[in-house]
Amino acid sequence: MDKTIGKRISELVTRLNKYRNEYYNMAKPSVSDAVYDRLYDELKTLEGKTGIIYANSPTQTVGYTPVSKLSKVRHNIPLLSMDKTKQAEDLQTMSEKAESLLMLKLDGLTIKLCYENGVLTEASTRGDGDNGEDITHNIPALLNVPLKIPYKQRLVITGEGLIKTDDFEYLNNEDVGTARNLASGSIRLLDPRECKKRRISFYAFNVIEGQNSDRRGHLLNTLYGYGFDVCPFMTLPKGTTLSVIERNIQRLRKTAETEHLPIDGIVLRYDSFSYSKSLGRTGHHYKDGIAFKFEDDTFETVFRSIEWEPSRNGEITPVALFDPVKIDNCTVSRATLHNLSFIKDLELFVGCRILVSKRNMIIPHIEENLDRGHFDSKLIPKKCPCCNSPTRIFSRKGSNGRIVETLHCDSPDCGNQIIRKFVHFACKKAMDITGMSEATIEKFIERGYLKTFKDFYHLDRYHDEIVAMEGFGERSYQNIQKSVAKSRETTFVRYLVAMDIPMIGRTASRALDDHFKGSLKEFEKAAVTGFDFTVLPDFGEILSHNIHEWFKSAENRELFGALQKEFNFKKGTDVKMKNTNNPFVGCTIVATGKLENFTRDSINSKIVSLGATAGSSVTKKTSYLICGDKPGSKLTKAKELGIPVLTENQFLDMISA
């Protein structure tokens, strides 16, 4: 079917609805009744001829029936994600293997539509890829999804539910957040009448079932004839050069701008379904395509001041405050400045113009000072903003050899440091005392209930006082006690993390747990007798020095020994080896950069579960480097040493093979 007919139907529905609104709601008709009737008759004729009928067609009366909850929908064919890159060269490498499609990566929520005998029977979200949520009730509220199509066999397609950029500008007068979040939330509303207000559009980008063709591009073009809007795409011959791909990316971006489509990248996917299927999949993504993510955009604003935040180890972290600026439809007015060296390198002073981005579309970051010329040393406080003690500038050599300066408060009585140490002790990675928030800890410290870590386990002394506190009660007290009691069952790793020895996190603690067979007594003996911890994998001189220095303190040794009496230590390590049938057993693996599927702690846990060692720095002993976005100096070091570098998805492929 000619796609221009489907487009004409869509245009008629939009125009007639506009005229109806002018006539009935505004009492200001812009066309005569004769013009309206002629267009209405044309629409009705085309609907009868093609079988394409939109839910919001003036020829239909569609009810909007709310639901009480969203039911689960099982995807027989998993709707998986795609591998990602920020290098256009990766697109060119893939295009060398077979003919492919280059299309916009729309920024919304993935939706699956199922049609039987030409009628929409089910709509669902992508969910986790295997299971989504039933949103069929909201489809009549979308702007451009046909409820009936001329194709009478089973048809299953996927596409993106989104809010166009011009529509979002109108809606954002109500302070509704980001376009993607609004679209995602709106599509999952229980009441379609509310969903209708959000102006959600649907753009198809793949055919899952139906029609007999091996060509993805051909099937997408066929959807135009059924009344669907289709995600803009171009066909790339096998072996398309990088320069041509880059030109086509710019053309697609221009198309998105012209059509007001929200995007966050470009997708390359092979045109042949049979070739795509032959490539297989991982548990996370299909191997027949890749998503090219755009670089972070920068926005100009004015720097105003620095807010200094003392940490539990005495370092005072600088945070920049600047005039609010909108990035990805979120208002941003703060960004970390990392350290003194970073501030000096930027040559910051109050009133200078700066460029701000959201790196990886998440983390606010100052990229540049547009008014370089001098640095205002008055921005660095001479006294701690928490306790008013003198500050000290500490210099150390960074991983790239440069000197890094940081600001510190050395007072052991600094209130902020004390609170943060208690917060760290109770956090999930340490003793995991759930419900013990920073605000609660601060109140308990102020009232004298918490003077040492041991006091967590004797709060029963203050039962009456805690129950009488504002916002507390018997139930709150009992919940805290249950959480405290649960934390008594702990491990070598959690206990060591809770001690907060500088640079000893879960990765180093696991290595120590393994070396000393879970014996805290043997570890302490080694620490006080000068054991050379650098013999352990990935332990350097600084880390070894930190352990020795910590145990030189009589107060620390007393804490380390006495506190153990409050716990029952489980035998074995914190993370069990789950899979020994993988290529990483016995290897030392380092992860760097921002990862898509893991936090830093969870990737290290995954590495340990594979029977490997999770390293924190790249050395000659490193077997592999898992490289995420913005990898930094570890990638350079790995290349210098000839260490194999894996993307996150290559790592996932290898453990799922």
Beta strands, then each sheet from edge to edge (+ up, - down):
strand 1: 53-54
strand 2: 72-74
strand 3: 81-85
strand 4: 100-106
strand 5: 109-116
strand 6: 119-125
strand 7: 131-133
strand 8: 146-148
strand 9: 155-162
strand 10: 201-209
strand 11: 233-236
strand 12: 263-270
strand 13: 285-293
strand 14: 298-310
strand 15: 315-327
strand 16: 330-336
strand 17: 353-359
strand 18: 363-369
strand 19: 391-397
strand 20: 403-409
strand 21: 489-490
strand 22: 568-569
strand 23: 588-592
strand 24: 613-615
strand 25: 624-627
strand 26: 645-647
sheet 1: 1+ 8-
sheet 2: 2+ 7-
sheet 3: 3+ 13+ 12- 4+ 11-
sheet 4: 6+ 5- 9+ 10-
sheet 5: 16+ 15- 14+ 17- 18+
sheet 6: 16+ 15- 20+ 19-
sheet 7: 21+ 22+
sheet 8: 24+ 23+ 25+ 26+
end
